[in-house]
Amino acid sequence: MKYLLGIDIGATKLALALGDGQGRPLVRWRRPTETTGCARDDVSRLLADCRRLLAEAGASIGELGAIGVSVPGPMSSERGLVLRPPNMPGWEEVPLASWLSDEFGCPVGLENDANAAALAEWRVGAGRGLSHLVFLTMSTGVGAGLVLDGRLYRGAGDFAGEVGHIPVVWEGESCACGRRGCLEAYVGGAAWTRRLQRVVPEQSRVLTLAGGHERVTPEHVVAAAREGDAFALAEMDRFNGLLARGIVSLAFLLAPQAVILGTIVAAAGEELCLAPLRQKVGARLWPVVGRQLQILPAALGSELPYRAALCVAKEQESAVSGNP
């Protein structure tokens, strides 16, 4: 049996998984990302981590069939380059795919993290059996992976899926990208956290749960909303309304069968997020478009980083072998 190796490189954590030939995780491992400012040094440590994982599993380098890597954008899947992720200093035009291939002697696939997550939810998660879906994540920022006509869609230059920068409020809040009014400036985790720390009232249950303004996060809003806190409920309604604007744009543009939502929405659940979102989105869509659209929570939870990277490895192995 040939093994698959999955590597998920995030802004704050590195997740590794050794999987079987179908991409099912056998051994998992993770640590903080801890970039040094030198990509060569960071990758040298990553290579040592991969060798350690293989040793723990009793697998040899020669038994690897393919490696899949999920990385923050911008990147080039075609050239195997990590271009310049904003939270990874020193990673500029890093030929990560070739460095890994040279070390382990097997095919290496490189994919941006939103696309890799979309692959995983499509293959083994909430999107199984569908041909047209959008996976939308609201973690630090907002990104999307698109599966259209049964294939991952990357767009020119791998730039498809930058849904976080759809303008939802003309001349609205400043976004980290330098523009104003972007969806990410309202429903991205970092932007929402900054807003909450600025506007949460003293009498709100949110502040009690957080233990101070500087500690408030969206997770505290979700928890307080479940207790019926008025401020938290108003914030959830605001979040849902702005996110609905982005989903309506996607629905009219792409006509997906499903929009699959991760992170904040998946954690908030049906009552606080999913049901209100369906109502708000449905009210703005033509009925014929709305009837075919499902709004679903991501299914893979904490398994997503491992499954995403392993799905990239499986796709790469299939592309090389000619067996999709």
DRENLUM-838213 format. One record per residue (C-alpha): residue in one letter; x, y, z. Coordinates in steps of 0.02 Angstrom, whole numbers, plus 50000, padded with zeros to 5 digits. Last residue first. Layout:
aa x y z
A X Y Z .
...
This chain:
aa x y z
P 49529 50524 49430 .
N 49644 50382 49371 .
G 49778 50460 49260 .
S 49917 50406 49378 .
V 49987 50581 49397 .
A 49816 50662 49415 .
S 49758 50527 49537 .
E 49911 50551 49647 .
Q 49885 50738 49647 .
E 49701 50724 49691 .
K 49744 50603 49832 .
A 49876 50721 49902 .
V 49753 50868 49895 .
C 49625 50759 49985 .
L 49758 50722 50117 .
A 49783 50908 50146 .
A 49597 50938 50168 .
R 49571 50783 50276 .
Y 49704 50839 50400 .
P 49646 51020 50409 .
L 49461 50968 50417 .
E 49469 50841 50558 .
S 49427 50973 50688 .
G 49255 50995 50611 .
L 49224 50884 50460 .
A 49040 50919 50426 .
A 49035 51100 50371 .
P 48865 51175 50406 .
L 48740 51182 50263 .
I 48648 51314 50162 .
Q 48556 51219 50024 .
L 48512 51306 49861 .
Q 48394 51227 49734 .
R 48237 51312 49797 .
G 48323 51480 49813 .
V 48363 51495 49629 .
V 48184 51459 49571 .
P 48118 51568 49712 .
W 48219 51718 49652 .
L 48334 51761 49793 .
R 48326 51902 49920 .
A 48203 51826 50047 .
G 48289 51658 50032 .
V 48454 51732 50089 .
K 48379 51809 50246 .
Q 48278 51654 50291 .
R 48420 51533 50257 .
L 48537 51642 50358 .
P 48416 51649 50505 .
A 48406 51457 50506 .
L 48594 51433 50492 .
C 48655 51561 50616 .
L 48587 51566 50793 .
E 48462 51424 50786 .
E 48559 51302 50676 .
G 48736 51311 50741 .
A 48852 51443 50811 .
A 49004 51330 50788 .
A 48967 51292 50606 .
V 48938 51477 50575 .
I 49102 51533 50655 .
T 49211 51398 50575 .
G 49135 51325 50417 .
L 48992 51357 50299 .
I 48942 51249 50152 .
V 48848 51340 50014 .
A 48751 51210 49918 .
Q 48678 51169 49747 .
P 48774 51313 49674 .
A 48696 51440 49554 .
L 48864 51527 49520 .
L 48825 51713 49504 .
F 48651 51722 49580 .
A 48696 51610 49726 .
L 48866 51690 49755 .
S 48790 51865 49766 .
V 48655 51801 49884 .
I 48790 51720 49992 .
G 48885 51884 50010 .
R 48730 51981 50061 .
A 48682 51841 50181 .
L 48848 51865 50272 .
L 48797 52044 50308 .
G 48626 51996 50377 .
N 48694 51849 50478 .
F 48827 51957 50562 .
R 48701 52093 50605 .
D 48580 51965 50676 .
M 48720 51886 50777 .
E 48769 52057 50844 .
A 48590 52094 50895 .
L 48581 51927 50987 .
A 48743 51965 51076 .
F 48682 52137 51131 .
A 48518 52066 51195 .
D 48593 51921 51294 .
G 48478 51769 51273 .
E 48591 51637 51352 .
R 48631 51562 51180 .
A 48675 51739 51127 .
A 48803 51747 51266 .
A 48892 51591 51203 .
V 48891 51651 51023 .
V 48955 51823 51075 .
H 49093 51744 51180 .
E 49148 51640 51029 .
P 49153 51799 50926 .
T 49297 51859 51037 .
V 49311 51976 51187 .
R 49477 51974 51278 .
E 49523 52159 51262 .
H 49353 52210 51328 .
G 49373 52112 51490 .
G 49331 51945 51570 .
A 49264 51865 51412 .
L 49109 51787 51490 .
T 49067 51945 51587 .
L 49095 52054 51434 .
V 48978 51949 51328 .
R 48846 51953 51465 .
S 48823 52136 51417 .
Q 48811 52270 51550 .
E 48976 52353 51505 .
P 48930 52369 51322 .
V 49027 52282 51182 .
V 49075 52414 51052 .
R 49265 52418 51036 .
Q 49311 52240 51083 .
L 49169 52181 50973 .
R 49230 52279 50822 .
R 49407 52212 50836 .
T 49340 52034 50854 .
W 49229 52056 50701 .
A 49378 52111 50597 .
A 49487 51965 50653 .
G 49350 51834 50632 .
G 49296 51890 50459 .
V 49112 51937 50454 .
Y 49117 52126 50434 .
A 49283 52178 50356 .
E 49286 52009 50267 .
L 49131 52058 50168 .
C 49226 52206 50098 .
G 49162 52382 50133 .
R 49327 52472 50105 .
R 49486 52423 50014 .
G 49662 52408 50085 .
C 49664 52218 50094 .
A 49648 52226 50284 .
C 49474 52297 50258 .
S 49411 52469 50309 .
E 49227 52477 50354 .
G 49103 52543 50226 .
E 49127 52645 50068 .
W 48991 52539 49984 .
V 48935 52402 50103 .
V 48940 52222 50037 .
P 49097 52235 49931 .
I 49156 52060 49879 .
H 49328 52049 49958 .
G 49296 51900 50070 .
V 49239 51803 49918 .
E 49417 51783 49855 .
G 49363 51617 49778 .
A 49454 51625 49613 .
F 49632 51692 49621 .
D 49727 51536 49567 .
G 49812 51640 49430 .
A 49658 51631 49320 .
G 49519 51535 49406 .
R 49539 51395 49533 .
Y 49384 51288 49503 .
L 49384 51116 49583 .
R 49287 50999 49472 .
G 49114 50919 49476 .
D 49032 51049 49365 .
L 49090 51185 49486 .
V 49178 51156 49652 .
L 49228 51324 49725 .
G 49333 51357 49879 .
A 49297 51515 49973 .
G 49387 51635 50088 .
V 49350 51751 50233 .
G 49479 51812 50358 .
T 49537 51756 50529 .
S 49411 51614 50517 .
M 49256 51639 50410 .
T 49257 51493 50289 .
L 49148 51468 50137 .
F 49139 51307 50037 .
V 49043 51336 49876 .
L 48958 51194 49786 .
H 48913 51124 49615 .
S 48924 50937 49577 .
L 48852 50866 49738 .
G 48864 50685 49797 .
R 48966 50724 49952 .
G 48956 50908 49998 .
A 48941 50892 50187 .
G 49102 50794 50206 .
V 49206 50660 50120 .
R 49241 50716 49942 .
W 49156 50885 49936 .
E 49199 50937 50114 .
A 49379 50885 50082 .
L 49393 50970 49913 .
A 49317 51130 49984 .
A 49446 51127 50125 .
A 49587 51112 49998 .
N 49515 51256 49897 .
A 49505 51365 50052 .
D 49682 51319 50105 .
N 49768 51356 49941 .
E 49829 51202 49850 .
L 49999 51121 49820 .
G 50013 50944 49754 .
V 50175 50845 49773 .
P 50224 50691 49672 .
C 50353 50576 49755 .
G 50540 50575 49789 .
F 50533 50626 49972 .
E 50661 50766 49986 .
D 50664 50823 49805 .
S 50474 50817 49799 .
L 50461 50921 49958 .
W 50579 51055 49891 .
S 50491 51049 49722 .
A 50320 51078 49799 .
L 50383 51216 49914 .
P 50460 51324 49779 .
V 50451 51480 49892 .
E 50406 51636 49791 .
E 50410 51743 49949 .
W 50395 51657 50118 .
G 50503 51771 50224 .
P 50362 51823 50339 .
M 50214 51702 50345 .
N 50059 51800 50399 .
P 50037 51897 50235 .
P 50062 51743 50126 .
R 50188 51788 49990 .
L 50203 51673 49840 .
V 50200 51491 49893 .
L 50251 51407 49731 .
G 50206 51238 49656 .
R 50207 51309 49480 .
E 50030 51255 49434 .
S 49962 51272 49611 .
S 50023 51451 49621 .
M 50008 51537 49790 .
P 49929 51689 49871 .
G 49866 51613 49976 .
P 49870 51513 50137 .
V 49936 51335 50118 .
S 49865 51158 50100 .
V 49998 51032 50048 .
G 49968 50860 49975 .
I 50104 50728 49963 .
A 50097 50575 49851 .
G 50125 50387 49845 .
L 50239 50374 49997 .
E 50304 50198 50030 .
G 50482 50242 49979 .
I 50492 50369 50120 .
S 50466 50227 50243 .
A 50320 50195 50360 .
G 50326 50137 50542 .
A 50194 50264 50590 .
E 50308 50352 50715 .
A 50447 50351 50585 .
L 50335 50430 50454 .
L 50284 50567 50576 .
R 50466 50601 50620 .
R 50512 50616 50436 .
C 50371 50741 50412 .
D 50425 50844 50563 .
A 50605 50847 50498 .
L 50542 50910 50330 .
L 50443 51046 50419 .
R 50598 51101 50515 .
S 50693 51117 50352 .
V 50543 51209 50279 .
D 50551 51343 50414 .
D 50738 51363 50393 .
R 50723 51382 50205 .
A 50577 51503 50225 .
C 50676 51622 50334 .
G 50572 51742 50439 .
T 50570 51618 50582 .
T 50392 51550 50568 .
E 50317 51472 50724 .
T 50178 51365 50648 .
P 50115 51299 50815 .
R 50112 51107 50821 .
R 50011 50964 50748 .
W 50015 50775 50725 .
R 49898 50646 50651 .
V 49921 50460 50611 .
L 49806 50350 50507 .
P 49704 50481 50416 .
R 49593 50415 50274 .
G 49658 50475 50106 .
Q 49605 50324 50005 .
G 49781 50254 49993 .
D 49803 50267 50181 .
G 49841 50429 50268 .
L 49986 50510 50360 .
A 49930 50675 50434 .
L 50018 50837 50474 .
A 49948 50998 50548 .
L 50046 51161 50565 .
K 49966 51299 50667 .
T 49952 51489 50680 .
A 49949 51557 50501 .
G 49910 51386 50434 .
I 50013 51254 50347 .
D 49916 51093 50318 .
I 50026 50947 50264 .
G 49951 50782 50206 .
L 50053 50627 50169 .
L 49978 50484 50069 .
Y 50033 50304 50093 .
K 50059 50175 49957 .
M 50000 50000 50000 .
